[in-house]
Amino acid sequence: MVFAHPSNLEGTKVAIDAGVDVLAHTPEATEGIDEAMLRRIVAQHMTIIPTPNLFSQVGAISKIRELDSRFHRLDGRLVYGTNTGFLTDYDQGEEFRQLMAAGLASAMCLRC
């Protein structure tokens, strides 16, 4: 099992080409990550751990949530994870709020 921690288009391309299993979070810089790339991630059975709370204070959070939503609509596998420990806030409420703002139903968030 190989995890990658991409933060932009180039890092995401490297992770896809290398055949990693899991993206440890949705890339912070979403520019250039298009439908074809998302479809390739799904086709390779890669998993994304969205961790939107990590970026909830970043101006691009709406684009990050949209990327998670598009990936989910393509039947991409999202699993729940956090950056608790790296982030000093241990409350999971914001993580769930961000996932629901991405269009993931609360029941889906609980299954992640």
Kinemage of the C-alpha trace (Angstrom):
@kinemage 1
@onewidth
@group {chain A} dominant
@subgroup {mainchain}
@vectorlist {calphas} color= white
{ca met a 1} P 0.000 0.000 0.000
{ca val a 2} L 1.538 3.277 -1.144
{ca phe a 3} L 0.309 6.723 -0.071
{ca ala a 4} L 1.174 10.008 -1.783
{ca his a 5} L 0.754 13.521 -0.444
{ca pro a 6} L 0.315 15.649 -3.595
{ca ser a 7} L -0.409 19.345 -3.270
{ca asn a 8} L -0.797 20.334 -6.951
{ca leu a 9} L -1.275 19.102 -10.513
{ca glu a 10} L 2.326 17.973 -10.999
{ca gly a 11} L 2.379 15.984 -7.749
{ca thr a 12} L -0.947 14.393 -8.624
{ca lys a 13} L 0.377 13.373 -12.077
{ca val a 14} L 3.446 11.783 -10.484
{ca ala a 15} L 1.241 9.866 -8.020
{ca ile a 16} L -1.015 8.594 -10.816
{ca asp a 17} L 1.888 7.601 -13.061
{ca ala a 18} L 3.588 5.840 -10.149
{ca gly a 19} L 0.419 3.858 -9.438
{ca val a 20} L 0.046 4.844 -5.796
{ca asp a 21} L -2.935 3.455 -3.909
{ca val a 22} L -4.021 6.460 -1.844
{ca leu a 23} L -3.853 10.235 -2.094
{ca ala a 24} L -3.454 11.322 1.522
{ca his a 25} L -5.581 14.409 0.847
{ca thr a 26} L -7.211 16.236 -2.011
{ca pro a 27} L -4.586 18.437 -3.689
{ca glu a 28} L -4.662 22.001 -2.368
{ca ala a 29} L -4.023 23.488 -5.829
{ca thr a 30} L -6.772 22.060 -8.027
{ca glu a 31} L -5.944 23.875 -11.280
{ca gly a 32} L -5.553 21.439 -14.169
{ca ile a 33} L -7.063 18.465 -12.369
{ca asp a 34} L -9.787 17.777 -14.909
{ca glu a 35} L -12.438 15.149 -15.577
{ca ala a 36} L -10.044 12.925 -17.541
{ca met a 37} L -7.567 12.892 -14.658
{ca leu a 38} L -10.292 12.104 -12.135
{ca arg a 39} L -11.514 9.273 -14.361
{ca arg a 40} L -7.983 7.885 -14.535
{ca ile a 41} L -7.721 7.981 -10.728
{ca val a 42} L -11.024 6.082 -10.498
{ca ala a 43} L -9.957 3.577 -13.193
{ca gln a 44} L -6.745 2.864 -11.281
{ca his a 45} L -8.810 2.222 -8.127
{ca met a 46} L -6.988 4.941 -6.230
{ca thr a 47} L -8.521 6.219 -3.001
{ca ile a 48} L -8.637 9.824 -1.795
{ca ile a 49} L -8.742 10.807 1.854
{ca pro a 50} L -10.235 14.304 1.440
{ca thr a 51} L -9.287 15.842 4.842
{ca pro a 52} L -10.975 19.163 3.947
{ca asn a 53} L -10.517 20.546 7.443
{ca leu a 54} L -6.808 20.831 6.644
{ca phe a 55} L -7.713 23.456 4.025
{ca ser a 56} L -10.871 24.942 5.558
{ca gln a 57} L -9.132 28.273 6.198
{ca val a 58} L -7.628 28.417 2.693
{ca gly a 59} L -9.280 30.576 0.040
{ca ala a 60} L -9.456 27.627 -2.383
{ca ile a 61} L -11.570 25.429 -0.079
{ca ser a 62} L -14.619 25.677 -2.368
{ca lys a 63} L -12.547 24.369 -5.307
{ca ile a 64} L -11.179 21.556 -3.149
{ca arg a 65} L -14.703 20.575 -2.077
{ca glu a 66} L -15.841 20.686 -5.717
{ca leu a 67} L -13.011 18.328 -6.694
{ca asp a 68} L -14.069 15.898 -3.933
{ca ser a 69} L -17.674 16.120 -5.121
{ca arg a 70} L -16.749 15.484 -8.772
{ca phe a 71} L -14.579 12.523 -7.775
{ca his a 72} L -17.421 11.083 -5.699
{ca arg a 73} L -19.934 11.491 -8.571
{ca leu a 74} L -17.558 9.459 -10.763
{ca asp a 75} L -17.776 6.671 -8.145
{ca gly a 76} L -14.326 7.470 -6.835
{ca arg a 77} L -13.514 5.945 -3.481
{ca leu a 78} L -13.292 8.475 -0.654
{ca val a 79} L -12.388 7.366 2.850
{ca tyr a 80} L -12.555 9.330 6.056
{ca gly a 81} L -9.352 10.546 7.606
{ca thr a 82} L -8.093 13.573 9.444
{ca asn a 83} L -4.943 15.499 10.116
{ca thr a 84} L -5.631 15.376 13.839
{ca gly a 85} L -2.307 15.555 15.567
{ca phe a 86} L -0.835 17.725 12.819
{ca leu a 87} L -3.754 20.091 13.401
{ca thr a 88} L -4.197 21.030 17.033
{ca asp a 89} L -8.013 20.948 16.808
{ca tyr a 90} L -9.277 17.488 17.750
{ca asp a 91} L -12.966 18.314 17.143
{ca gln a 92} L -14.195 16.420 14.056
{ca gly a 93} L -17.171 18.751 13.524
{ca glu a 94} L -15.440 20.945 10.946
{ca glu a 95} L -14.262 17.886 9.012
{ca phe a 96} L -17.867 16.681 8.704
{ca arg a 97} L -19.175 20.187 7.886
{ca gln a 98} L -16.691 20.491 5.032
{ca leu a 99} L -17.550 17.021 3.681
{ca met a 100} L -21.260 17.858 3.747
{ca ala a 101} L -20.538 21.212 2.050
{ca ala a 102} L -18.900 19.131 -0.710
{ca gly a 103} L -22.296 17.513 -1.267
{ca leu a 104} L -21.638 14.326 0.620
{ca ala a 105} L -24.711 13.335 2.608
{ca ser a 106} L -24.197 13.008 6.351
{ca ala a 107} L -24.806 9.238 6.165
{ca met a 108} L -22.101 8.975 3.478
{ca cys a 109} L -19.712 10.931 5.686
{ca leu a 110} L -20.316 8.501 8.513
{ca arg a 111} L -19.573 5.545 6.194
{ca cys a 112} L -16.274 7.027 4.962
